[in-house]
Amino acid sequence: MNFNLSKPITFIEAPTVYCNSSKTLVNSSSSRNKPPCKAAFKPKLRFFRAQNVTTAASNHSPSCSSSDSAAVSSNVEGEDAESTQLFEKLKDAERQRINNLEELERKADLQLERQLVMASCWSRALLTLRGKLKGTEWDPENSHRIDFSDFMGLLNSSNVQFMEYSNYGQTVSVILPYYKDRKVDGTGENSKNEIVFRRHVVDRMPIDCWNDVWQKLHQQIVNVDVLNVDTVPAEVYSSVATAVIWSMRLAFSIALYVWIDNMMRPIYAKLIPCDLGAPSQKVRQPLKRRALGSLGKSRAKFISAEERTGVTFDDFAGQEYIKRELQEIVRILKNDEEFQNKGIYCPKGVLLHGPPGTGKTLLAKAIAGEAGLPFFAANGTDFVEMFVGVAASRVKDLFANARSFAPSIIFIDEIDAIGSKRGGPDIGGGGAEREQGLLQILTEMDGFKVSTSQVLVIGATNRLDILDPALLRKGRFDKIIRVGLPSKDGRLAILKVHARNKFFRSEEEKETLLEEVAALTEDFTGAELQNILNEAGILTARKDLDYIRREELLEALKRQKGTFETGQEDSTEIPEELKLRLAYREAAVAVLACYFPDPYRPFTEVTALI
């Protein structure tokens, strides 16, 4: 039988995919380690001949030549190789599809876990306990410490993406991404290699460098995430969550205390033969059992930058140049970098001195009310105690607190109580303790270990002559300002400030009376001028008047000088001889004032009852 080879033999590849019926196509619970479908490719080659080709091999025609058989064999081998290549391509494509599907499912699970972490702290805690977040930015691995200089270098190069801090900001850590074998540059995103995050604690971070760190962070705050904040819950959770959490904590604490008390009450009853229900007498504990740790702490009053003292620079009148000087110093302190670029540094200290009542403490209150900076107010007597070393410890604690809030201001009123000259007479005792406090002040203001922290020290005293020379030198108190007696215009401005809430007949009469009082009070301080107006108001209320008159002001002025009369009813008890002597004396004062006028205390009037 002859072969009809007009249509050659064709090989059709029909790959059949056998999938395990016991497993679904997508298995989310085991999608990471196991593919969703275990597919085995078992190709079967189905051979088809042409319709006019017979299948009886035994009826081969002897007319078929050997050359034709070789041609058929070569065609079969070529088509077999082509089918094998096509099968390999299909197998590689299916394997790549399965790998891509596994990668997508892995990324979806990771994204879901990250959303859970960001949505709930409880989910984060559960995932951390299960070890799901190990090596991520939420649960980094611990690594070696880095120096503060390296940390600042990372901030300057904007390579910090994740940070964490604890102990109320005293401990700072930076979280950096790493490959398994080497460190990545930047955040390490879009990388095919596996990334692990590691924690580096900043070692020996200076306490007065927080201002620079926060400024660096604010410049790149859009790229920095603060994680694992260990501080008060109000800074982490919302107000509702905070209330719920603290309510649960309080309830649990009360329940635990009641349970322990009920469990221990029988034991207490056996050990202590007394009635536990009756209140026990307060026993005075010995001194060594008290809280002695508070002795070395500063007693300075802290005023935050948001608080207001109720006193502004408008309340201080009469000496405008002093206000301008202090306002300029505060402006340099608040904008330190701007002035440092111009080669200007802020003075370390300002000493205000002058007679009592000129407004030194009022100036400090005005600075605290308008500076917008943390303010620490202390008195010189707050440092000295009967225990040795307490003064130095309190001074050190005061400056440490001020540096932690830098830029800040420290005001020490009556600084002569701790800053008097060394080696002088020990008046009142405590000389050694006072000298230790003075030495600590000298060290804190301009010592070897003092850094360029932005802390301004303002001192006030009316005894400049007894202060130690080392305290007055430049580098500690760079500016020494005298707050003296006001001039006539200054007295008028002070009277206007204190007469704001006083009632007069009219504004014109008020201006005239205040100018007259300002002319009659040559050597009066601001406190005395305030007292004159207050005394005039008291006299007005005593006479049941609606406004202050000239008579009340002059009477208050005489009372301030200490020459006011005690009343008409008391004069009848004075002997006639004494009345005559008083009249002669007052007349002599009037005559002398006419011939020898005093420009600083002009003569007003005398009163003689005869």
C-alpha positions in Angstrom: 0.0 0.0 0.0 1.3 3.3 -1.0 1.6 6.2 1.5 0.0 9.5 0.6 2.4 12.1 2.0 0.7 15.1 0.6 -0.2 16.2 4.2 2.6 15.6 6.7 2.2 14.5 10.2 1.4 17.3 12.7 2.0 17.4 16.4 -0.4 19.3 18.5 0.6 20.2 22.1 -2.3 20.0 24.5 -1.0 20.8 28.0 -3.5 19.7 30.6 -3.3 21.3 34.1 -4.1 19.1 37.0 -5.0 21.0 40.2 -5.3 19.4 43.6 -9.0 19.5 44.3 -8.4 19.6 48.1 -7.0 23.1 47.9 -8.7 26.2 46.7 -7.3 28.6 44.2 -6.6 31.4 46.8 -5.8 30.4 50.3 -5.2 33.6 52.3 -4.1 31.9 55.5 -1.1 30.1 53.8 -0.5 32.4 50.9 3.0 33.3 52.0 4.6 29.9 52.2 2.3 27.9 49.9 1.1 28.9 46.4 -2.7 29.1 46.1 -2.7 26.3 43.5 -0.3 23.5 43.1 -0.4 23.1 39.3 1.4 20.2 37.6 1.8 20.4 34.0 1.6 17.0 32.3 1.6 17.6 28.5 0.4 14.9 26.2 1.3 14.9 22.6 -1.5 13.8 20.4 -0.5 12.7 17.0 -2.8 13.1 14.1 -2.3 12.1 10.5 -4.0 13.3 7.5 -7.3 11.7 6.6 -6.0 10.0 3.6 -3.1 8.4 5.4 -3.5 4.7 6.4 -2.4 3.2 9.7 -1.4 -0.3 8.6 2.4 -0.4 9.0 2.5 -3.9 7.6 1.2 -2.8 4.2 4.1 -0.5 3.5 4.6 -0.2 -0.2 8.0 -1.2 -1.4 7.8 1.7 -3.8 8.5 4.1 -0.8 12.1 5.2 -1.2 14.6 5.6 1.6 14.9 9.3 0.9 11.3 9.9 1.5 11.5 8.1 4.9 14.4 10.2 6.0 12.5 13.4 5.1 9.5 12.3 7.2 11.8 11.4 10.1 13.5 14.8 10.1 10.1 16.6 9.9 8.9 14.7 12.9 12.0 15.5 15.0 11.8 19.2 14.1 8.2 19.5 15.1 8.9 17.5 18.3 11.6 20.0 19.3 9.4 23.0 18.5 6.6 21.5 20.7 9.1 21.0 23.6 10.2 24.7 23.4 6.6 25.8 23.4 5.8 23.7 26.4 8.8 25.2 28.3 7.7 28.7 27.6 4.2 27.9 28.8 5.6 26.4 32.0 7.8 29.4 32.7 4.9 31.8 32.1 2.7 29.9 34.5 5.4 29.8 37.1 6.0 33.6 36.8 2.2 34.2 37.1 2.1 32.1 40.3 5.1 34.0 41.7 3.5 37.3 40.9 0.3 36.2 42.6 2.2 35.2 45.7 4.1 38.5 45.8 0.8 40.5 45.5 -0.8 38.5 48.3 2.3 39.0 50.5 2.2 42.7 49.9 -1.5 42.8 50.5 -1.1 41.0 53.9 1.8 43.4 54.8 -0.3 46.4 53.9 -3.2 45.1 56.0 -0.9 44.6 59.0 0.5 48.1 58.6 -3.0 49.5 58.5 -3.9 47.6 61.6 -0.8 48.9 63.3 -1.6 52.5 62.4 -5.3 52.1 63.2 -5.0 50.7 66.7 -2.4 50.5 69.4 -4.0 47.3 70.7 -3.5 45.7 67.3 0.1 46.8 67.2 0.7 45.3 70.7 -0.9 42.0 69.6 1.1 41.8 66.4 4.3 42.7 68.3 3.7 39.9 70.8 3.1 37.5 67.9 6.4 38.6 66.3 4.7 39.8 63.2 6.3 43.2 63.3 9.8 42.1 64.2 12.3 43.9 62.1 9.8 46.6 61.0 9.8 50.2 62.0 7.3 49.5 64.7 9.4 46.8 66.3 13.0 47.4 65.2 15.9 45.3 66.3 18.3 46.7 68.8 21.7 47.7 67.4 24.7 49.7 68.5 24.6 53.2 70.0 25.6 56.2 67.9 27.1 59.5 68.9 25.2 62.7 69.0 27.4 64.1 66.2 26.4 61.2 63.9 22.8 61.8 64.8 23.0 65.5 63.8 24.7 64.4 60.6 21.8 62.2 59.7 19.4 65.1 60.5 21.4 67.5 58.3 21.4 65.0 55.4 17.6 64.4 55.9 18.2 60.6 56.2 16.0 60.3 59.3 12.5 58.9 58.6 11.6 57.1 61.9 12.4 58.2 65.4 11.3 57.3 68.9 11.9 58.9 72.3 11.1 57.9 75.9 11.6 59.2 79.4 9.8 62.4 78.5 12.4 63.1 75.7 15.5 62.3 77.7 16.3 59.3 75.6 16.2 59.6 71.8 16.6 56.8 69.2 16.8 56.8 65.5 15.4 53.9 63.4 17.4 53.1 60.2 16.6 50.6 57.4 19.2 47.9 56.6 19.6 45.2 54.0 20.4 41.7 55.4 24.0 42.2 54.5 24.6 45.9 54.2 23.1 49.3 55.0 20.7 51.0 52.6 20.8 54.6 51.6 17.8 56.6 52.5 14.5 54.8 53.3 15.1 51.7 51.3 11.8 51.7 49.5 11.2 50.0 46.1 14.0 47.5 46.8 13.9 43.9 45.9 16.1 42.8 48.8 14.6 42.1 52.2 14.9 45.1 54.6 15.2 45.1 58.4 14.9 48.1 60.6 17.3 48.6 63.6 17.2 50.9 66.5 20.2 53.1 67.4 20.1 55.0 70.7 21.7 58.4 70.6 24.5 58.2 73.2 25.5 61.1 75.5 23.0 63.6 74.1 23.5 67.1 75.7 20.5 68.3 77.5 20.8 71.8 76.1 20.8 70.7 72.5 17.1 69.9 72.3 16.4 73.3 70.7 18.8 72.5 67.7 17.3 69.0 67.4 13.7 70.2 67.2 14.7 72.9 64.7 16.3 70.3 62.5 13.2 68.0 62.8 10.8 70.9 62.0 12.7 71.5 58.7 11.9 68.0 57.5 8.9 67.1 59.7 7.0 65.9 56.6 9.4 63.0 56.2 9.9 62.1 59.9 7.5 59.8 61.9 7.8 59.7 65.7 7.1 56.1 66.9 6.7 54.5 70.3 6.3 57.7 72.2 6.7 57.0 75.9 5.1 59.9 77.6 1.7 61.0 79.1 -1.2 59.4 77.3 -2.8 62.7 76.4 0.0 63.2 73.8 -0.7 59.8 72.2 -4.4 59.0 72.4 -7.5 61.0 71.8 -9.3 62.6 74.7 -12.0 59.9 74.8 -9.5 57.1 74.7 -7.5 58.8 77.4 -10.5 59.2 79.7 -11.4 55.5 79.2 -7.9 54.2 79.8 -7.3 56.3 82.9 -10.8 55.4 84.3 -9.9 51.7 83.8 -6.6 52.2 85.5 -8.2 54.1 88.4 -10.9 51.4 88.9 -8.3 48.6 88.7 -6.1 50.4 91.2 -8.9 50.9 93.7 -10.1 47.3 93.3 -6.6 46.0 93.8 -6.1 48.2 96.9 -9.4 47.1 98.4 -8.6 43.4 97.8 -5.1 43.7 99.3 -6.5 45.5 102.3 -9.1 42.9 102.9 -6.6 40.1 102.6 -4.1 41.7 104.9 -6.5 43.0 107.6 -6.6 39.7 109.5 -2.8 39.6 109.5 -2.6 43.2 110.7 -5.1 42.3 113.5 -2.9 39.5 114.8 0.3 41.5 114.6 -1.0 44.8 115.9 -3.3 44.5 119.0 -5.4 47.5 118.3 -8.6 48.6 116.7 -8.0 49.1 113.0 -11.2 50.9 112.6 -10.3 53.8 114.9 -8.1 56.5 113.5 -4.5 56.3 114.7 -2.7 59.3 116.1 -0.2 61.0 113.8 3.3 60.1 114.8 6.0 62.6 114.2 8.6 60.8 112.1 12.3 61.5 112.7 14.0 63.9 110.3 16.0 61.1 108.6 12.8 59.4 107.5 11.3 62.5 105.8 11.7 63.4 102.2 15.1 65.0 102.3 15.5 64.9 98.6 13.4 68.1 98.2 16.1 70.1 100.1 18.4 70.1 97.0 15.6 71.1 94.6 15.1 74.6 93.4 12.2 76.6 94.9 12.0 78.9 91.9 8.5 79.7 90.6 8.1 78.6 87.0 6.1 80.6 84.5 5.6 78.9 81.1 5.8 80.8 77.8 2.0 80.7 77.5 1.3 82.1 80.9 0.8 85.8 81.6 1.7 87.6 84.8 -0.8 90.4 84.3 2.0 93.0 84.1 3.4 94.4 80.8 5.9 97.1 79.9 3.0 99.6 79.7 2.7 99.3 83.5 6.3 100.4 83.9 6.6 104.1 83.0 9.1 106.9 83.7 12.3 105.3 82.4 11.8 104.4 78.8 15.5 103.8 78.0 15.6 100.8 80.5 12.5 99.3 78.8 14.1 99.6 75.4 17.3 98.0 76.6 15.5 95.0 78.1 13.2 94.6 75.1 16.2 94.5 72.8 17.9 91.9 75.0 14.8 89.7 75.0 14.6 90.0 71.2 18.2 88.9 70.8 17.4 85.9 73.1 14.4 84.8 71.1 16.1 85.2 67.7 19.5 83.9 68.5 20.4 82.5 65.1 19.5 85.7 63.3 21.9 87.7 65.4 24.6 85.0 65.5 24.8 85.3 61.8 25.7 88.9 62.3 28.3 88.1 65.0 26.0 89.3 67.9 25.5 87.1 71.0 23.0 87.6 73.7 24.3 88.9 77.1 24.4 86.2 79.8 23.2 88.4 82.6 21.6 91.8 83.4 21.8 93.3 86.8 19.3 95.9 87.9 20.2 98.0 90.9 18.9 101.2 92.5 17.0 102.6 95.5 14.1 100.6 96.9 10.8 101.2 95.2 12.1 102.2 91.8 10.5 99.2 90.0 13.2 96.6 89.6 10.9 93.7 90.4 8.1 95.3 88.3 10.4 95.2 85.4 11.0 91.5 85.9 7.3 90.9 86.0 6.9 92.8 82.8 9.5 90.7 81.1 7.8 87.5 82.2 4.5 88.8 80.9 5.7 89.9 77.5 8.8 87.9 76.6 6.9 84.7 75.6 9.7 82.6 77.1 9.9 80.2 80.1 10.6 82.3 83.2 12.0 81.1 86.5 11.6 83.6 89.5 13.6 83.0 92.7 14.8 85.0 95.7 18.3 85.2 97.1 17.1 83.8 100.4 15.6 80.7 98.8 19.0 79.1 98.3 20.5 79.2 101.7 19.5 76.6 104.3 20.9 75.2 107.5 22.2 72.1 105.8 25.6 72.2 104.1 25.5 71.9 100.3 21.9 72.8 99.8 22.5 76.2 98.3 24.9 74.9 95.6 22.5 72.0 94.8 19.5 74.4 94.4 21.5 76.7 92.2 22.6 73.8 90.0 19.0 72.4 89.8 17.7 75.8 88.9 20.1 76.3 86.0 19.6 72.7 84.8 15.8 73.3 84.6 16.3 76.5 82.8 18.6 74.9 80.2 16.1 72.2 79.6 13.6 74.9 78.6 16.1 77.1 76.7 15.8 79.8 75.6 14.6 80.9 79.0 15.0 83.6 81.7 16.1 83.3 85.3 15.2 86.2 87.7 16.9 86.3 91.1 15.5 89.1 93.3 17.6 90.4 96.2 20.7 88.7 94.8 22.9 90.3 97.5 21.5 87.6 99.9 23.7 85.0 98.2 26.1 87.1 96.1 27.8 89.2 98.7 31.5 89.5 98.9 33.6 86.6 100.1 35.8 87.0 103.1 33.8 89.7 104.7 32.1 89.7 108.1 29.6 86.9 108.5 26.5 88.8 109.5 23.7 86.5 110.3 25.6 83.3 110.0 25.7 80.8 107.1 28.8 82.3 105.5 30.3 79.1 104.2 27.0 77.9 102.8 26.3 81.2 101.1 29.8 81.2 99.6 29.2 77.7 98.1 26.0 79.0 96.5 27.9 82.0 95.1 30.6 79.8 93.7 27.9 77.6 92.0 26.3 80.7 90.5 29.7 81.8 89.1 30.3 78.3 87.6 26.8 78.1 86.1 27.0 81.5 84.5 30.5 81.4 83.1 32.3 78.2 84.0 34.5 75.7 82.2 31.6 73.2 81.6 29.0 75.8 80.6 27.9 75.5 77.0 26.4 78.2 74.9 22.9 77.6 76.2 20.4 80.4 75.8 19.7 81.3 79.4 19.5 84.9 80.5 20.0 85.7 84.2 18.4 88.9 85.6 19.4 90.0 89.0 18.0 92.8 91.2 19.5 94.4 94.2 19.7 97.8 96.1 23.1 96.9 97.6 25.5 96.9 94.6 28.4 97.8 96.9 28.4 94.5 98.7 28.2 92.2 95.7 31.2 90.0 94.9 33.5 91.5 92.1 33.6 88.1 90.4 29.8 88.2 90.0 29.9 91.7 88.5 32.5 91.1 85.8 31.7 91.0 82.1 30.9 87.5 80.9 28.5 87.0 83.8 26.5 90.2 84.2 27.3 91.9 80.9 24.9 94.7 81.5 24.6 96.6 84.8 21.6 99.0 84.7 20.8 101.5 87.3 17.1 102.0 87.9 17.1 105.4 89.5 14.6 108.0 90.6 12.3 109.2 87.8 12.4 112.7 86.3 9.4 115.0 86.3 8.1 113.6 83.0 8.7 110.2 84.4 6.8 110.9 87.5 3.9 112.2 85.5 3.9 109.1 83.4 3.9 106.9 86.5 1.1 108.8 88.0 -0.9 108.4 84.8 -0.4 104.7 84.9 -1.6 104.4 88.5 -4.5 106.8 87.9 -6.1 104.7 85.2 -8.8 103.3 87.5 -9.1 106.4 89.7 -12.1 108.8 89.3 -11.6 112.6 88.7 -14.0 115.3 87.9 -12.8 115.6 84.3 -9.8 114.7 82.2 -8.6 118.2 82.2 -8.6 118.5 86.0 -7.0 115.1 86.2 -4.1 116.2 84.0 -3.7 119.4 85.9 -3.7 117.7 89.3 -1.2 115.0 88.2 1.2 117.6 86.8 1.0 119.5 90.1 1.7 116.4 92.1 4.6 115.5 89.8 6.1 118.9 90.4 5.9 118.5 94.2 7.4 115.0 94.3 11.0 115.6 93.3 12.7 112.7 95.0 9.8 110.2 95.1 10.0 106.7 93.8 7.4 104.9 91.8 6.2 103.0 94.8 5.7 106.2 96.7 3.8 107.8 93.8 1.5 104.8 93.7 0.9 105.1 97.4 0.0 108.8 97.1 -2.8 108.0 94.7 -4.0 105.1 96.7 -4.0 107.2 99.9 -6.0 109.9 98.1 -8.5 107.3 97.0 -8.9 106.2 100.7 -9.5 109.7 101.8 -12.1 110.2 99.1 -13.9 107.1 100.2 -13.7 108.2 103.8 -15.4 111.5 102.9 -18.0 109.7 100.7 -17.0 111.6 97.6 -17.4 110.5 94.0 -14.0 111.7 92.7 -10.6 112.7 93.9 -10.0 116.5 94.5 -6.9 118.6 95.0 -7.4 118.6 98.8 -7.2 114.8 99.0 -4.1 114.7 96.9 -2.3 117.3 99.0 -3.4 115.5 102.2 -2.1 112.2 100.8 1.2 114.0 99.9 1.6 115.2 103.5 0.9 111.8 104.8 3.5 110.3 102.5 6.0 112.8 103.9 5.0 111.8 107.4 3.7 115.2 108.5 0.0 114.6 108.5 -2.1 115.7 111.4 -3.8 113.1 113.6 -7.2 114.9 114.0 -8.8 118.0 115.6 -10.1 116.1 118.6 -6.5 115.1 119.6 -5.2 118.6 119.6 -7.2 119.7 122.6 -5.1 117.3 124.8 -1.8 119.0 123.8 -0.6 121.6 126.4 -0.7 125.2 125.3 3.1 125.5 125.8 3.7 122.6 123.4 1.4 124.1 120.9 3.3 127.3 121.0 6.6 125.5 120.5 5.2 123.6 117.5 4.0 126.8 116.0 7.4 128.4 116.3 9.0 125.4 114.7 6.7 125.3 111.8 7.1 129.1 111.2 10.9 128.7 111.3 10.6 125.9 108.7 8.6 128.2 106.5 11.0 131.1 106.8 14.0 128.9 106.0 12.3 127.4 103.0 11.7 130.9 101.7 15.3 132.1 102.0 16.9 128.7 101.2 14.7 126.9 98.8 15.4 123.1 98.2 15.1 122.3 94.4 14.7 118.6 95.1 11.9 119.0 97.8 10.0 122.2 97.2 8.2 123.8 100.2 4.4 123.3 100.2 2.8 124.4 103.5 3.0 124.1 107.2 0.1 123.6 109.7 0.1 125.0 113.3 -2.8 124.6 115.7 -3.0 127.4 118.2 
